[in-house]
């Protein structure tokens, strides 16, 4: 049995995925009537559109509390491993990730849950490992939110246990800092040869160090495209001989012309934006961030348009060229949000993807599973 996640390792030079479709509003804090409704039927349709167009993956957000305001973006969400299992059963080549707060679920239970999803997708399931940051969400579970760097100590032990369950044939005991376990075993093992792809989105020093040691891919935040190349280099230096794939998260607003895209952006943010929710989001996120933002207004604007992810805004040509610049800076791909994943998908499929093919970033959907030419 061969795993089905190989397209994340080879194939297209710049990979694309849909981000946060499991949550209400996706990544946007807008009151616009077309904002994303995360019904199961809508998620299924978005996944099948992505699968048919040759996109590589779908990445959900693990969320237990919304961002308040009138929109309460991400206040409604599907649990991600069950969500992924359903989409994997209804798709053919799409890699679907689950997002898991490791402090909120036992590793023995999680290891079997993940393997179940992995078999449903014939090796197309991946795991986004989250150490956590939102104290309100941890309070829901009655779990204390540890000091920032200590969370990664816990996560490393959690991942070590899961990897042993997936790889070792005989039952084992584990005596660690956070877990005392006896006669641990897990069958079946992951689908095919290997184990599910592990990704992480930590941006702190501790987070990136964890990704360098344990993850197959790091999803990083882009503040400025001009400094991206040096940031990618620094991550690869930390990872050493363990080559970590480098991805980013972003949101795309595109129209035939740059002016049309900018006008729609203004409508989403300034005419229909939920500034109360943006204010709340900035406040709670700043509690656990080490970055100092000089332009708070710009940060709130980015929260409304895409929850702080990198904005990809402009004409079809602009978007394709932005993806080329990201690729040249060292990124392997991007997970993108849209105001409405179904309504706007034809622009991605029929306009952006052909332009990316002409730039050498992607090949036609039928060729995307072939190994990348050297």
C-alpha angles and dihedrals in degrees: 000000000000120000117246098219096081092109088071089061101041139003117070119039092224116033127207134204139170115248131208101354089140090071134072110261091008102225099336132097096200132130091212109134092234092061114132120284107201097209116152091247091054092048091049092050092048091050093050091048090051092046094051092047092053099248112161105226154351120228122195130202117239102222134162100168127042126225096254124222120103093306099042088200112212090009087121113051143149120240102257107227093050088043091051093048091056093049093046090054090053099045137064113210105001117120109223122196131206120212115219132185098216094201090062101053133049113249094227092056092041093051092059094041090053093047090051091055089045092056092047088056095039091237098327098112121104132182127229105204114213123188091189138237109187109096092193090060092049089050088059088063096039090243122137116236105234126219111287102258093037089062089067091050087057092045093052091054091046092052092046090057093048092048091051091051090052096046111029121083100197125063113263140194123229125202109180143141096275106016133052106186133170132204094352118185138154133199136215103039121220117295116278123338115338132012138276117294112260120212133179135193102202115142100180123089091259092046094051092045089054091050091049091055103037114014132082091209137019120211105207134189116245114215098168126006090215092066097040098096093056091047091051090050092051092052092050091049090056092048093052113181091356100088109214119200111235119217135162137208121235146153126236129214111173139162134166092275132032091239092054090051093048091048091052090047089053090050093050095045109028104024098037105014122131099228093173090060091046091053091051093046094051090049096053095040094050090059091071102031129099094198121099114215116208096190108050093172090057090048092053090048090053090049091056095046097042116347092263097308122134112287116232101187130161146058122334089263091049092053094049091048091049090054089050091053090050090051092049089052089058106267119142093203149315139248109221136197125206134194088246118007095201101041093046098039094091089062090055095044101039102032113020101039095052090050090050089051090054089051091053093246095115142013129221113291094256091056098046095095094056117100114269114260116246 
